[in-house]
Amino acid sequence: MSLTLVIKFSRKWCLIPFFDNFSKLKFPQERCSLLAINNSKFDLITGYMSSIASQLNEHFNDIHIVQTDADTIDRYHPLNFKDVPLPFHTHTARRSFELQKLINSLVKTDLLIVFEDDTLSHPDLILKLLNLMEDDHVVCATSPTPHKQKGFKIVGHNAYNIMEFDKDGFLTRRSNHPIFKEGIKDCEATGYCGVAFRKDLYEKAIKFIENLKFRIIGSGSDIYFTNSMLERGKLILCDFSIWNEHIDIADGKVVANTVENCKPWDWVWRPRRGCYNLKFIEET
């Protein structure tokens, strides 16, 4: 099956740690395509991506670098919540989905694996996700990535195994797997990063999101997007042997959220408050 590696980038401070990590990944023997998207106005990012891509040229049949010149949006600024079109709750979530549409229009291969600038991938990620995707029943394959929630010192991860919806399809609960260090587990949904997708199902999921009649509260579109791919007999699989690191910047230094400070979390919709209640689950 043909493959495109997709890199989504918008933060200048991620350049060195991300591409240092990316260059150390184990690539498949057969050449694939590379699509690198600079989702910002920072020309420096495009130049750096071009330089690194040329150094890894031996792995790729073709390299496509795109700069969107998109404005940077503070996800916590009040304007991020103002005049947002359905089905999104914030402009950052809307912009994230628009990026998926751009990816869909540019990728021409059977499979795509998506990377984000603030995530350092496990060296075996590409090969292990491709191995999972050899099973036709697998609609997408993911690697666990710790994510920090604002206001909390500990983090959760993106491999959800418990999903509950109301009669209209609105998500009322999401909870994730325990913190496994190995093994392959099935999921109900996952994020957009460190994931292998089938291109035909990727396109169908975009149409699914576009037709939602309610607002996606408390998250981006990724959970609805990936969950919509599941049909009878189909699977989303997560390989817990390939944990990624999620990086952030604090006091001018790059810090990493890892499996070591990760816990399962449980999000439950509170209709009276109009928000989700987050609880971290203490493992015994």
Buried (B, 14 or more C-beta within 10 A) or exposed (E): EBBBBBBBBBBEBBBEBBBEBBEEBEBEEEBBBBBBBBBBBBEEBBBBBEEBBEEBEEBBBEBBBBBBEBEEBEEEEEEBEEEBEEBBBBBBBBBBBBBBEBBBEBBEBBBBBBBBBBBBBBEBBBBBBBBBBEEEEBBBBBBBBBBBEEEEEEBBBBBBBBBEBEEEEBBBBBBBBEBBEEEBBBBBBBBBBBBBBBBEBBBEBBEBBEEBEEBBBBBBBBBBBBBBBBEEEBBBBBBBBBBBBBBBEEEEEBEBBBBEEBBBBBBEBEEEEEEBEBEBBEEE
